[in-house]
């Protein structure tokens, strides 16, 4: 069946090598080291930074989130661990190069992109949007499709980010709107276009086992620990940055309590659901992002996190099945609940905080425009990207091979037989 020509032997190497060669050429033409003379304007904030202000540890913390946090968070599928961590590394490595270019083009100096720590952090941020969208289509796409998505999504992200930061002059230091809401709704739009009727009643491999859920918790804990760095990475150094760290810590902490509580409340016999704990405990970090550097008060940050934990857990329990059955949006990782709704909550909190005068020089109308722009770019861009990814020659897996590493990865034979024996044993016990 030509629609599912999944052999990657020529397609994937050609696409991957061609993209990397193009990027190397573009770097040769446009990219150079920062000479220390530039006073690089940070795309996310209305402050001008000197390069020596850029904290190197923050860039490394963000790196940990991108490569370990996001990678392991998606390993919950029982037969898709290689792809979750492996494709995450592939997309992140490509995305940060492409992000450095597409964002840098807005900030040329003497016709060159001068690489600074801030630009590297922002390139990592652009990559985060792709990894969020990846979660929505996890298990149903080929590496070639994902590379195509990365090119298009980061290009659109860079346009929207420029619009939000430079034209609207909106505040979004922890990027609730431009990363989380954008990445989630972009991914959901792609997932809608790539809808598979054959997966309507579920799939054997679309689930977790004990150890795969444990692996996913590694991602959760890394993300949870480093989220204050993510939200404060590009805040003005000094007191503002400290405020962003404190607000994020408190929001995350309050979020854990509400997520655990609601998980126990909505589950059978009051037990906790690992899916909720892996994801909803992070929603506070997403939701506090926009106003992380604002003087919202410690209690304000905790309130945002508390509400985020509730809406995220309720979303996993009740909304995800509705999206799948009624709207045809098969959101594998539930990115709508961790990034989408908390991202919108963050955008709304930012509008309220600015209206209440918590940020000097802020404009509530521009905050609202930033949220609308992010959602608009995401939904329209995601739909167009989905149609391009749907073209039959990108090697997407057929329904029966979804959520399965063996279609794209070499696997040891004995692993196969062990898994099969395990599966048979479970069936027998049931």
Secondary structure, 3 states (H helix, E strand, C coil): CHHHCCCCCCHHHHHHHHHHHHHHHHHHHHEEECCCCCCCECCCCCCECCHHHCCHHHHHHHHHHHHHHHHHHCCCCCCCHHHHHHHHHHHHHHHHHHHHHHHHHHHCECCEEEECHHHHHHHHHHHHHHHHHHHHCCCCCCHHHHHHHHHHHHHHHHHHHHHHHHHCCCCCCCCHHHHHHHHHHHHHHHHHHCCCHHHCCCCCCCCCCHHHHHHHHHHHHHHHHHHHHHHHCCCCCCHHHHHHHHHHHHHHHHHHHHHHHHHHHHCHHHCCCHHHHHHHHHHHHHHCCCCCCCCCCHHHHHHHHHHHHHHHHHHHHHHHHHHHHHCCCCCCCCHHHHHHHHHHHHHHHHHHHHHCCCCCCCCHHHHHHHHHHHHHHHHHHHHHHHHHHCCCCCCCCCHHHCCCHHHCCCCCHHHHHHHHHHHHHHHHHC
